[in-house]
Amino acid sequence: MGSMGEPEVPYTEVILVGAGFASFTILNRLRKQKIDVKILEKGSKSGGIWYWNCYPGARVDSDAPIYQLFDKELYEDFTFTERYAGGKELRRYFDHVEKKWNLKEYIDFDKHVDGAHFNEKTHEWHVETSDGSQYRCRWFMPCIGFAARRYTPPVPGLSNFKGDTYHTAVWPQHGVNLKNKRIATIGTGASGIQVIQEIGDKAKHLTVFQRTPNFALPMNQQKLDPEEEDRKKKNGDYEKAFEDTRHTFSGFRYDFIGKNTFDDTPEEREKFYNNLFNEQGGFRFWLNTYDDMLFDQKANDQAYDFWKRQVRKRVKNPEKQELLAPDVAPHPWGTKRPSLEQRFYEVVDQDHVDIIDIGKHPITEVTETGVRTDKGFIELDVLILATGFDSVTGSLAQLDIQSTRGGTIADHWKDRLQTSMGIAIPGFPNMFFLYGPQAPTAFSNGPSCTQFQAEFVEEAMRRVVKDGITRFEATDEAENDWVKRMNEKWDITLFPKAKSWYSGANIPGKRVEPLNWAGGMVEYTESLAKSLENNYQGWHTAKVDGFVEARTNTCHFENISGMVLEKVCEYMYYNEKHRDGKDVPDMDIPPELCLELLMASDYLDSAFPSLLHLALLTAA
């Protein structure tokens, strides 16, 4: 809250950062509570990651209908055209959501949040953006996801290249013509797989620099029949699909099957694997399989052996077979997130596509015209970096968000990654973050994770507003307990055996540790709910002086708008500041707030008559 002599910094009860799934879900829920909300989005349009994901072949890896907001009002007149939606269709979807929910008035675009600090006197956040704009809010909620800080590897001489260089995380919005070009890609994660299978046929020559093979799975993409989807909506199939996600490990519609690998005979396993892998496709081979696949190495070996045989059937070149599906697995199957592919293996098996193991043959130099390794020099027109992100922690750690204890989020994580339930951090009161570190995040269907986290935020906000709480901070005990549980869940799996962005191992020098909750969605949501029990057992709470009085003086509190409540709190703070009563000037009331105050005249007349009098004078 600015002082009386300074220009007023605009106030909103809740500021959300990022205009994607999480922010849209929270915004719609909080405004139904008559809570004022604003979104700050660094891009020029909404969509979150799907504004930036415009590289060739960009596509989701969650199938319909669960990759959307879980809201009947939205899906009743929007139907996706494919089982796995592409980037352009997701942009069309976000345009639909904006119009249906009338969201543009709540969003400030082209606002890159640089930092924020908390005012302990007023229990407010002061937020600043890179263009100098400033905002005040009671509740600050960064919803920037796990992939907001791109990673560019230290390739020797990269800046020397005179051709075109592109990073999949910041692909030109206008697109790029790659036809008949000599192209090299670095990286074979999700974006690398999608780019390669999209541009491979168009390229004059394509060189794929691969560190480790991607254990990709067949997407089994298909067009959706609008009439059939309409029947599913009317029959309740969509609602059932959304409900199913609440009861599975990963927030998908399917789960592990309740028995172990060697409970079946080899013939039964082969039949079971084939159904998951070839007939159904998608992530079922990963997340709808035997219970012990991600916990027991011998069980995991069975899954890898089947996967390897399926891939080698599609790759004819013996050398490429070993590069793409090596005889000895470089890490347990499924301990790196597999990508979904459509014809990746057929594309890279072509003669004009080369694959180079960058571990054995690293790039020694990038020149003006190409790339050199110990295998020779490769002339290029285009170099594509599909090298991903400083995932999960990098998004929040890059921001100058100040702790009340001193330092930033990055400082708080200097010795270990630590949060309370992957949604809050001690020292950062009134701040929730969604789809970030130590939540199910990268082990989940994104919209499921953000939906369930948003429901927790909605419930927490409902309670704290009702109870007059103005300061809400995770306890150190809750954070320590969560870190302990994080490590326990991680250590009993095979995930520690893989050098993966799941643990930060893709970034040189970054501490390797579990970044995502490996205990499943059900236990996660139960933990969130329990933290509010027994008088907020996982949280420290406090109230601005006089706030409770403002609430309890009227039975109509829940019908009072946020702007009125904010002005009431400011009024009480102002009176407290001038308690001696000497030469007290009238508090300024912006004319645009007068109508709001006058509409609450019954409340103010009984609780704060002098504030109502000020409003009447200003209006006159």
N, C-alpha and C positions, 0 to 999 in steps of 0.2 A: 504494500500500500504506500503510495507516494505521500510525502508530507504536504501540508496545506499550501505551501508556497511554490511547490514544484509542479510542472506540467503533469497532468493525470495520466498514468500509464493504464491503458484499458484493462479491465478485469473481466475474467470469465471463470466460472466455478471450476471447470475442468478443461485442461488443454491436452489434446491428444497429438502425438507426433506420428505422421505417416497416414496416408489415405488408402489403406488396404483393408483386408478382411477384418483384422482385429479392431481397428478404429471404427469402422462402419458398424460392427456389431455392438460395441460399447456405446457409441453415440446414440443409436436408435433406442437402446435400453434406458440410458440415463435421461434422455429428453422426455421419456414417458414418466419419469419421476419429477418432471419440471425442473431439471438441473440444466443449467446453461453449459453448453459444450462448444468448443472450437477445435478444428483440426488444422495443424500446420504441416504442409506437404512441400517437400523440396522440389518435386517435379512440377510440370505444367498441367498434368492431368492426374486423376485418381487411378488406382489400380495397384498401388504398392509395388511389389517386385515385378508385376506384370505391366507396369509402365516402362520399366527399364529392360525387361526381357523381350527384346525385339530382334535378336539374332536369328539367322536362318534355322528353321525347324523347332523353335522354342515351343515347348508343350508340357503340360502337367503330367505327373505320374500317378495321380489318383483318378479313379474312374468315376463316371457319372453314376448317381446324382450327388455324391457327397463332396465334390469339389465346388462348393458354392456356399453362400450364407444359408443357414438352416431356417428359412423363413418362408412360409406358404405365400405370403403377400408378394414375395419376389418371384418364386418359381411358377406361380399359377399362370403368368403370362410371359414366361421366358423359358425356352427349351434349347439346350445345347444340341449341336448337330452331330457331335462325335462322342464316342465313349471317353476319349481323353482329349480334352479341349486344347486347342492351340492358342498362341499368344493373341492373335487378332480377335478371336472369339471371346477371350477373356476381357479384352478391352471393351468389346461390345457389351459384355455382361456388366462391367462396372459403369458404363454409360447408362444402362438400364436401371441399375441400383440408384445412381445419382438422381435420375428423373423420378423414379417411383417414390423415393423417400425424400425428394426435394432437399438434397444434401449440399448443393453448391453454396448456399448461403452460409453454411457452417464451415467452409473450407477456405483457408488462405493458401493459395498456390504460390510456388516459387519462393517458399520460406524455408530456408535451411537452418534448423536449430543448431546453434553453436554451443550453447551452455545454459545453465540455470543455477540459481542458488535459492536457499530457503530462508525466509525471514521468521525468526523465532518469536518476535513480538506479535506479529499478525497471523502467524501460521499460514503463510502464503509463499508460493514459488514466484520468483522473478525470472522470466524466460527471455533470452535474447536470440535473435537470428542474425545471419551473416550480413544482411542488408541494413542492420542497425535497428530494426523494429524491436519493440519491447512489449511484453505481455505480463500480466499478473494472473495468478490462478490459485485456488485452494488446493487443487489436485492436479498433479502432473503425471502423464502417462505416455511414455515413449513406446510406441507400437511399431518399431522399425524392423522387426524380424531378426533373423540370424544371418542374413546375407546382404548387409548394407555397406560393407567395407571390402572392396575388391582387392585381390592380391595379384601383384605382378612380380614374377620371380626375378632374381638378379642374373639375368642372362647377359653374358659378356658382350659389350658393344651394341646392345639393343637399340640405343639411340642413333647409331650410325646408319641404320637401314633407311634407304631413300624411297623404298616402295611404300605401300599402304600397310599400316599396322592397326589392328583392331582388337579390342578386348570384349569378350562376350557380355561382360557386365555393363558395358557402356556402349553398346552397338549404336551406330547412327540411326536416328529415328526415321530418316528418309530411306534407309536400306542401302545396300551395296551391290553392284553388278560384279559377280565373280566368274562369269562365263569365260571359258577358255583362258583362265589365268593359272599361273604356276603358284601354288599355294602350299604353305606349311601350317599345320596346327600344332600347338603345344598344349597337351592335356587331354585326357580321355575320361573326364568325369561326365556328369549329366549333360552339360552344355557342349562338351567336346563330342560326345556320341551323337547328339542331335545335329550339330553343325556338320560333322563328317558325313553322316548318311544323307543330309540334305544337299550338300554341295559337291559330293564326290563325283557324281555323273557329269557335272557341269565343268569341272576343273580340267584344264589341259594336263596338269600333273599335280598330284596331292601327296605330300609327305606328312605322315602322322608321327609326331614325337610322343612316345608313350613311356611313362615311368613304371606303372604297374597295369596289368590288364584289368579292364572293367568286367566284372562278372555280370554282364548285362542279361536281362530277361526279355523274352518276347512280349511285346505290348499287346498283340492281338487287337489292334485298332479296328474299329468298325463305325460305320455311319449309324446314327440313331433314327428310328422311324418316329416322326412327330406324332402320329396317331397313337402309336404304342406308348410313347412317353406320356401322352395326355391321359390314356387309360390308367397308367401307373399312378399318376397324380390323383385321379379321381378315386382309385381303389385304395388309396392310402399307402402305396408302396414307397413313395418318397419319404413320408413321415416315418415309416418303419425303418427305412435305411438310415435315416438320421438317428433314430432311437438306438439302432443296433450299434452305432459307433460308440455309444456310452459304455458299452459292456465288453469291449475288446481291448487287448493290450495296446494296440497302436491307433485306435480311433478309426480303423477301417471297418467294413461290414463283416469281416471274417477274422478268425482267430486261430491259434494253435489248437490241434485237434483232440488233445486229451490222452494221447498215448505216445510212447517212445519209438524210436527208429527200429530197434531190434525186437519190438513186439510183433512186427510183421515178418513174414518170410521174404527172401530176396525177390521172389516173383510178385508178391503183394506190394512190396516197396516200389518196384519198377512200374507197376500199373498205377500206383498212387502218384508217384513223381510225374509220370507222363500226363496224367489228368491235370495236375496243377500247372505244369510247365507248358505243355503244348495245347491242351484243349481249353483251359481257362485263361492262362496267361496273366500278365500283370505281376503284382507282388505276391500272389498266392504261394508260389514256390518258396518265398522268403518268410511270410507271416501267417500262412494258413497250413503249416506243415507240422512235423513231429515236435513234441514239446522240448526234446533235448537237443535239437539241431544247433542252437546257439550256445549250448552249455557243455556238450560232450564232444571231444575231438573226434572220436571214432564215428560217432553219429554224423558229425559234420563232414567227415571224409566221404561218407556215402552220398551225401547231397552233392559234394563237389564232383565226385566221379560221374554221376548222372549228368550234371551240367556240362562237364568237359566233353562227354561223348556227344551231347546234343549240338554243341558249338562246332566240334570238329566235323560233323556231318555236313555242315554248311560252308566250311572253308576247305578249298581244294589244295592250296599251296602249303606244303609241309612246313616250311619255315614260318609262315604266318600262323599255322595251327599252333605251333609251340609258343609263339609270341602272344597270341590271343587266348589260348587255353592250355597253359603249360602242363606238362605231365605231373609236375610237383606244384601244388598250390602255393603261391607266395604268402598267403595268409588264410585263415579259416573262411569258408564261404559265408557270405552274408554279414561279415563284420565290418565291411565298408558298404555304404548304401549302394545297392545295385541300380543301374539305370535301366529304363525300359527302351528297347530298340524295335524298329520296324524292319529294316533291312541293312543294318549296320554291317553285318558280317559279309553279305554279298557285295556291298560297296567296297570294303577294304580288301577283298579278295581279288579285285580287278588288277590288271597288269600295270595300269598307270597310277596305282596307289602303292606307296612304300610305307612300311612301318619300321621305325627305328627305336630301339630300346635306349631311352635317354639315360638310364642308369649305367649301362655298359658303354654307351657311346655318347657322352654328354656334348652339348654344344660348346665348342671352344671359342667361337667367335661369330659375331654377326657383323657383316660388312655392309657396304652401301647396296650391294646387289644380291645378297643371300646369306646363307648359313653354312658354317663349316663344322664338321665333326671329324673324328679320326677315320671315318669311312669315306671322306671326301667333301667336296664343296657342292652345295645345292643352290642353284640360281632361283630366285623367287620374285614374284610380283606382289604377293600379299603374304603377310604373316599374321596369323590369328592366335591370340592368347586366350585359351579356354582354361584358365588357371584358377578360376573360382574366387574364393573369398577368404579373408581372415574370419572364418565362420564362427557363429554363435556368440563369442565374447567381443569380437572386434567392433560390432555395431554400436554397443553402448560405451565401450571403453574409449572410443575415439572422441567422445563428447566431453565438454568441460562442465559436467554436472557436479556441483560441489556438495560434499557431505557437510552436515552440521558439526562433524567431528574434525573437519579439516581434510583436504585432499579431494580427489575425484574418485569416480568408480574404478578407474584404472589403478589408482593408489590402493583402493580397498582390496583389489584383487592381486596386489603385488606378490604376496607370498602363497596364495592359493585362491582358486575360484570359490566364492562363497556367496550364497544368497539364501533367502528364506523361501523355500518351495518354488524357486524359479519364477518369482513374481514380485518380490520386494527385497530391500536391502536395509539392514540397520544403519542409521546415520543419514538415511534419505527418506524422511517422513513424508506421508501423503504422496508417495510415488509408487505406482504399479507399472511394471513392464510386461509385455505379452510376447509370446513366441520367441523367447530368448534363452539364455543359459540356465541349465539345471531344471528345465521343464521337459516334458516329453518331446517337444519341438521336432528335431530331425528324425526321431523314431516314430513319427505320427503323420497322419493326414492333417495338413495345416489347418484347414477350416474347422476340423473337429477340436484341435487343441485350442485355437483362439476362441471358439464358441464356449467351451467349458471354462476357460479362464475368464472370459467376459461375464459369464453367469456368476462367477465368484465375485468379481468386482461389483457387479450390480447389487448383489446381496449385501456385500460389505458396505457399499455406499448407502443403501437403504437403511441399514442399521445405524451407521455413524451419524447420518443426518437426523434420524429419529431421536438418537441419544444426545444430540448436540455436540458431538465430538468434532474438534477442528484439527486435531493432530493425531495421526495414526501411523505408528512406526513398528516394524518387525523387531522382535526381541533378539538379542544376541543368542539366547538359549535356543530359539527356534532355528536360527541360522546354523548354529553348530550341530544341532540334531540333523538338519537336512543334509549338511555336508557329510556327516557320518553315514547316513542312509544312502546317499548318492554313491559313495565309495563301496559300500557293502553290496549294493545291487550290481554295480559295474564289475567288481572283482570276481563274482561267481560265474560270469559269462566268459565267452571267448573273445570279446571285443578288445581287451588289452593286448592281444597278440597281433593286432593290425595297426600299422602306421597310417592313421586316417584323420581326416578333418573332424571326425567325431570326437577326437581327443586333442586336436590342435597340432597334430604331428605334420600337417602339410605346410606349416609355416616355420622356416628355419629359426631356431633360437626360442621358439615359443614353448612354454612349459607343457608337458604332456600330462593330461589328466582328463577325467570324464567331464564332458561338457553338457551332456543330455541325460535326463532322468531315464534310467533303464528298468524302472520298476513297474511300468505299464500305466495306462490311462486311468484305470479304475482306482488303483491305490493313490494315484496323484490327486484326483478330484476329491477323494475321501479326505486326504490330508488337508487340502484347502478348506473344506467345510469344517473340519474339526478345529482348525485354528481360531474360529470365531466362537467356539463354545466356551462355557464357563467364564463368561464376561471377557471375551476376547483373549483367550489364554495364550495366543501366539503373538500378541501385539501390546505395545505401550500406547495408551490413549491419554489425551489431554484436551482442554477446552480453553478458548480465549476467554478472559475474564468477562463475565456478563452474558456470555453466549447462552448459557443454560437458562438464565433469567429471561432472556428474549424468547426462548423456546417455550418455557413453562408458563409464561404469562398469557398464553392463548391456546385454546384447543384447536385453533385453525392453522397451526404452524405449518402443516404439510401442504396447505393450499397457498402459502406465501411464496412468491417467486424468489429465485435466487438473487436477483438484483436488489430486491427489497431487503432480504436477509443480510446481504453484503453491506448495504448502507446502514442497517441497524447496528451491525458489528462495528463499522467505522465510527458511527455516532457514539457508541459506548466507549470506544478507544479514545476518541477525541475528548469526551468529557473527563475521562480518567486522566488524560494528559493535562487538562486545565482544571484539576480538582480544586486549586486554591480559589477559583472563581474570580480572579482579578483580570479585568480587561479582556474578557473572553470574546473573540469575534465569532460571528455566526459561521457555522460550518457551511462550506459551499455545497450546493446540490445542483448537479447538472440539470438543465431544463428537461432533457429527454427522459430523466428518471422521475420527474414529478408525477406523471400520469400513473406510473407503477406504484408510487407511494400513495397517491390518492385512492387508487383502486383497493389498497389495503387499509383504508381509513378506519374500518371497524377494529382491526387488530392494533393499529398504531394509536388510536384514540384511548384504548384501554391500557396499552403497555408503554407507549412512548409518545405521549401527547405533544411534547415540545418538538419532536422530530416531524410530526404531522403539521404542526404550526409552521415550521420552516418551509415545508413543501408547499403549503397554501400561500405563504408570502411570495415564494419564488414563482409559483404559477400566476399569481396576480401581477 
